[in-house]
Amino acid sequence: MMATFGCNLRPDFFLESQYIPLNHGSFGAYPRALRPLLHYFQEKAETHPDRWLRREMFPVLQENREAVANMIHCDPEELAFIMNASYGMNTVLRSIPMKEGDKILCFSTAYNAVDRLLAYIQDSRKAKLVQLELIYPLSDQQILDMTREAIEREGPESFKLGVFDAISSVPGVRFPFEKMCKLLKEYNILSLVDGAHAIGQIPLDLHAVDPDFFTTNCHKWLFAPRGTALLYVPKRNQRLIHPAIINVSYKDHRDLEDQRSSYQDEFSWPGTIDFSSYMCVKQALKYRDSLGGEDKIQTYCNDLARKGGQIAANILGTDVLENDEKNLTLHMVNVRLPLQNTTLTDSQITNHFYDKLMYEHNTMASPYKHNNKWYARLSAQVYLGEEDFEHAAKALLSVCSDLNKQ
Ligand SMILES: Cc1ncc(COP(=O)(O)O)c(C=O)c1O
């Protein structure tokens, strides 16, 4: 029998029964069904470390890479398991050869750590960041137009790379990454896509989109245990990339005659770690199949985010951050908060929300400020129903009333 989505599915996960979790977007959660397998692989590493870590785990990792490559339409040889999207973004940005003055196109909505990583690349490589400010709501076309205009203005040949999200963190909105890859290709500019939120939230066809580099977290929307992500590098670019942790397989590929790739060897051993979570990806896909498959899961979450967002906006007396095409909302919905003037700093406000939501209301939805307005990002998931959005919205309203008095 097919599972029914909603709070009755919550016991499939380890989440506390009284906790109303509307923040899947931050750290993900994995189903109980994966735990025995995770422990099984950990035990294999303990009972005979040499056999396991030198030989026997590699075919298991390969099977998992094949399963996920099949899902996102690429070759397993183009995928490397890595611990998280932060590692993927660091790997690419620290690897790509840059010379002084090379420009990097980026956006004001980059994830906070990626924003600092870009600042580091600017400082250490003397690259120049061309950052475009995005003030939502925006249509895909507006984003593409302002990008084209910036490239033309700055001179296409001065750009080395464009860095952008598939789905941004705050605001939690879809970004037209497919069209952006195409646009950059027109100008011969490399594309690095931060797809931290992508796999499991949207269908992916990497060969069709053809980014130059793409990273995605399996521990967010795919239900793999934490510390599981992917880096996709098509064969043509593998010679440009070395992992952020260099291992014994490092090879210099600057000689253009040498077309051999050491990508898989360089990424397969990031020093001694627990590889077990990577081996649970196939099982995560099986669990998703048992719920009815990607379409069913993704449609449920998209619908719930839209309905739940409207419920929350009605309770808060505000609105949902959407454009005219209504294509910003996927599994995360952004609802404006009725915060008036308060004397508190942004960080005090954020921490006040965290403390009150987590410890008094036993719920969580990420508060953030965009264009001088406060919003909450509420994540839909298969283990949630509309009543959970109602609970979170009432909690947010209560915290706002509290803050409006300060
Ligand atoms: C857009 C984006 N990029 C990167 C990250 C970093 O992910 P991780 O902490 O798994 O490395 C996040 C995390 O939420 C994110 O939202």
The ligand as an SDF file (V2000), in Angstrom:
LIG
                    3D

 16 16  0  0  0  0  0  0  0  0999 V2000
   22.2920   27.5020   -1.3740 C   0  0  0  0  0  0  0  0  0  0  0  0
   23.1460   26.7680   -0.3690 C   0  0  0  0  0  0  0  0  0  0  0  0
   24.4230   26.5000   -0.6790 N   0  0  0  0  0  0  0  0  0  0  0  0
   25.2320   25.8220    0.1480 C   0  0  0  0  0  0  0  0  0  0  0  0
   24.7800   25.3780    1.3630 C   0  0  0  0  0  0  0  0  0  0  0  0
   25.7170   24.6410    2.2530 C   0  0  0  0  0  0  0  0  0  0  0  0
   25.2850   23.3340    2.4630 O   0  0  0  0  0  0  0  0  0  0  0  0
   26.1260   22.4140    3.4550 P   0  0  0  0  0  0  0  0  0  0  0  0
   26.0300   23.0550    4.8070 O   0  0  0  0  0  0  0  0  0  0  0  0
   25.4550   21.0940    3.4130 O   0  0  0  0  0  0  0  0  0  0  0  0
   27.5100   22.4120    2.9490 O   0  0  0  0  0  0  0  0  0  0  0  0
   23.4660   25.6320    1.7520 C   0  0  0  0  0  0  0  0  0  0  0  0
   22.9620   25.1770    3.0470 C   0  0  0  0  0  0  0  0  0  0  0  0
   21.8530   25.4050    3.4470 O   0  0  0  0  0  0  0  0  0  0  0  0
   22.6280   26.3550    0.8670 C   0  0  0  0  0  0  0  0  0  0  0  0
   21.3610   26.6550    1.1910 O   0  0  0  0  0  0  0  0  0  0  0  0
  1  2  1  0
  2  3  1  0
  2 15  2  0
  3  4  2  0
  4  5  1  0
  5  6  1  0
  5 12  2  0
  6  7  1  0
  7  8  1  0
  8  9  2  0
  8 10  1  0
  8 11  1  0
 12 13  1  0
 12 15  1  0
 13 14  2  0
 15 16  1  0
M  END
$$$$
